[in-house]
Each structure stands twice: as structure tokens, then as C-alpha cells.
């Protein structure tokens, strides 16, 4: 009889310990840190677009350079993708 009560007490203690870890937890939304996005004037954007379009080379791949290709175009496209992702996260 004593053995059953020891097992029961041990089971109850183990259950209490396990459940106590969940009881105090407070669910919070994750914190997402995004970089500040700079604003560019319309004139700057037009000049940038003109320079981008004047380079007739295709963007380079990220992992291998096969000439002729434009590393600048690849970096610019990736930067644009990052800006779009930040805006999506911020809900803009």
C-alpha cells in the first residue's frame, strides 16, 4: 500500500513540475527588426532607371560569373527585393 502512495505522490509531483513550466508562460508576438528604408527623389529614381536601362548586359547570377553580365544589376535587383520584403513586413 505504501509503495502505491509513493508512486502516486511521485507522479503527482512530476506532473506539477511539468505543468508549472507552462502555466507562467506568456505568449508574445515575435519582435521583427527591419532596416530603415531611405527615400529617393523622383529625379534620382529617374536617373537611376536611365543608368540601369543603359547597361544592356543581363544581371549576373549570384553564384557564378559568366561574362558579359552586370554585377551592379544583380545587386540592384536584390536590393529592390529586400526593400519589398521590408515593406511587406511593415505592412506598407
C-alpha positions as a Markdown table, in Angstrom:
| # | Residue | x | y | z |
|---|---|---|---|---|
| 1 | Unk | 0.0 | 0.0 | 0.0 |
| 2 | Unk | 2.8 | 2.4 | 0.9 |
| 3 | Unk | 4.5 | 1.7 | -2.4 |
| 4 | Unk | 1.4 | 2.8 | -4.4 |
| 5 | Unk | 1.1 | 6.0 | -2.5 |
| 6 | Unk | 4.8 | 6.8 | -3.1 |
| 7 | Unk | 4.3 | 6.2 | -6.9 |
| 8 | Unk | 1.2 | 8.3 | -6.8 |
| 9 | Unk | 2.9 | 11.1 | -5.0 |
| 10 | Unk | 5.9 | 10.9 | -7.4 |
| 11 | Unk | 3.5 | 11.0 | -10.4 |
| 12 | Unk | 1.7 | 14.0 | -9.0 |
| 13 | Unk | 4.9 | 15.8 | -8.2 |
| 14 | Unk | 6.3 | 15.2 | -11.7 |
| 15 | Unk | 3.0 | 16.4 | -13.3 |
| 16 | Unk | 3.1 | 19.5 | -11.2 |
| 17 | Unk | 6.7 | 20.3 | -12.1 |
| 18 | Unk | 6.0 | 19.8 | -15.8 |
| 19 | Unk | 2.8 | 21.8 | -15.8 |
| 20 | Unk | 4.3 | 24.6 | -13.8 |
| 21 | Unk | 6.6 | 25.4 | -16.7 |
| 22 | Unk | 3.6 | 26.0 | -19.0 |
| 23 | Unk | 1.5 | 28.0 | -16.5 |
| 24 | Unk | 3.6 | 31.1 | -16.3 |
| 25 | Unk | 4.4 | 31.4 | -20.0 |
| 26 | Unk | 3.0 | 34.5 | -21.7 |
| 27 | Unk | 2.6 | 34.3 | -25.4 |
| 28 | Unk | 4.1 | 37.4 | -27.2 |
| 29 | Unk | 4.2 | 38.2 | -30.8 |
| 30 | Unk | 7.8 | 37.9 | -32.2 |
| 31 | Unk | 9.8 | 41.1 | -32.5 |
| 32 | Unk | 10.8 | 41.8 | -36.1 |
| 33 | Unk | 13.5 | 44.4 | -36.6 |
| 34 | Unk | 13.7 | 45.8 | -40.1 |
| 35 | Unk | 16.3 | 48.3 | -41.5 |
| 36 | Unk | 15.2 | 51.9 | -42.2 |
| 37 | Unk | 14.4 | 52.4 | -45.9 |
| 38 | Unk | 15.8 | 55.6 | -47.5 |
| 39 | Unk | 13.5 | 57.7 | -49.7 |
| 40 | Unk | 14.8 | 58.7 | -53.1 |
| 41 | Unk | 13.6 | 61.8 | -55.0 |
| 42 | Unk | 11.8 | 61.3 | -58.3 |
| 43 | Unk | 14.8 | 62.8 | -60.2 |
| 44 | Unk | 17.2 | 60.4 | -58.5 |
| 45 | Unk | 14.9 | 57.5 | -59.4 |
| 46 | Unk | 14.7 | 58.6 | -63.0 |
| 47 | Unk | 18.5 | 58.9 | -63.3 |
| 48 | Unk | 18.9 | 55.5 | -61.6 |
| 49 | Unk | 16.5 | 53.9 | -64.0 |
| 50 | Unk | 18.2 | 55.5 | -67.0 |
| 51 | Unk | 21.6 | 54.2 | -65.9 |
| 52 | Unk | 20.1 | 50.8 | -65.2 |
| 53 | Unk | 18.5 | 50.6 | -68.6 |
| 54 | Unk | 21.6 | 51.8 | -70.5 |
| 55 | Unk | 23.5 | 48.8 | -69.3 |
| 56 | Unk | 22.4 | 46.2 | -71.8 |
| 57 | Unk | 24.1 | 43.3 | -70.0 |
| 58 | Unk | 21.9 | 40.8 | -68.2 |
| 59 | Unk | 22.3 | 40.6 | -64.4 |
| 60 | Unk | 24.9 | 38.2 | -63.2 |
| 61 | Unk | 23.9 | 35.0 | -61.3 |
| 62 | Unk | 24.6 | 35.2 | -57.6 |
| 63 | Unk | 26.8 | 32.1 | -57.5 |
| 64 | Unk | 28.8 | 32.2 | -60.8 |
| 65 | Unk | 30.0 | 35.0 | -63.1 |
| 66 | Unk | 29.6 | 34.3 | -66.8 |
| 67 | Unk | 30.6 | 37.3 | -68.8 |
| 68 | Unk | 29.2 | 39.5 | -70.1 |
| 69 | Unk | 26.9 | 40.2 | -67.1 |
| 70 | Unk | 26.2 | 43.1 | -64.8 |
| 71 | Unk | 27.0 | 42.6 | -61.1 |
| 72 | Unk | 25.5 | 46.0 | -60.4 |
| 73 | Unk | 22.2 | 45.0 | -61.9 |
| 74 | Unk | 22.1 | 41.8 | -59.8 |
| 75 | Unk | 22.9 | 43.8 | -56.6 |
| 76 | Unk | 20.3 | 46.4 | -57.5 |
| 77 | Unk | 17.6 | 43.8 | -58.1 |
| 78 | Unk | 18.4 | 42.0 | -54.8 |
| 79 | Unk | 18.2 | 45.4 | -53.0 |
| 80 | Unk | 14.8 | 46.0 | -54.6 |
| 81 | Unk | 13.6 | 42.6 | -53.4 |
| 82 | Unk | 14.8 | 43.3 | -49.9 |
| 83 | Unk | 13.0 | 46.7 | -49.9 |
| 84 | Unk | 9.8 | 44.9 | -51.0 |
| 85 | Unk | 10.2 | 42.3 | -48.2 |
| 86 | Unk | 10.7 | 45.0 | -45.6 |
| 87 | Unk | 7.6 | 46.9 | -46.8 |
| 88 | Unk | 5.6 | 43.7 | -46.7 |
| 89 | Unk | 6.7 | 43.0 | -43.1 |
| 90 | Unk | 5.9 | 46.6 | -42.1 |
| 91 | Unk | 2.5 | 46.4 | -43.8 |
| 92 | Unk | 3.3 | 49.3 | -46.2 |
